[in-house]
Amino acid sequence: MTRPEELLSRRPRVLNIGLEHFYRELRRQGVEAAHVEWRPPPRLERDIEDILEKIL
């Protein structure tokens, strides 16, 4: 396990999920970062969700 002092002595590495602007700002500042384009799934009506749960 890594000790806290070791973590604080290294440059951060970030996995950014969703907010591309945040990712671009990290990169602009020289932070090692990876970006995952993610959006929450669309909200379905409850009865359609129930049907899909039974099928899947």
N, C-alpha and C positions, 0 to 999 in steps of 0.2 A: 504494500500500500504506500502511496506517496504521502510524504509528510507535508503539512501546510506550508512550511518554509520553502520547500522545493517548488511547490506550485506558484508561490508568490515571486520566486526568483526568475520565472520564465515569462516570456511574452504570451499573452492570451491567444487561444485558438477558439474560434466561435463557429457554431453551426446555427445559422439564421434560418428561421422558418417563417415564411409569409411576407414580412415587411421588407421589400426590396430596398427602399430608401435607407433603412437601418443598415443593411448589408453594404450598400454603396458608401455610406459614411464610415463604416469600419474599415473598408478597403482604402479609402482616401487617407485614413490615419495610419495605414501600414499594418493593420491587424490581419493576421491570417484568418480567413473566413471562407465558409462555403455557404451557398444559398440554396434553399429548397423552396420552389414556388408551390405554395399550398394555400388552399382556401377551404373553409369549412363546407361540408356537404350541404346541398340545398335542403331546406326544411320541407318535408312532405307532410301532407295532411295525415292525421293520426290513423284513419282507417286504411289508407294506402300503406303506411308503415306496418300495420298489423298484417296485412296481406303479404307484403314482402318478407316479413319475418317468418311466416309460415312456409313460404316457398323456399327461402334460402335456409 
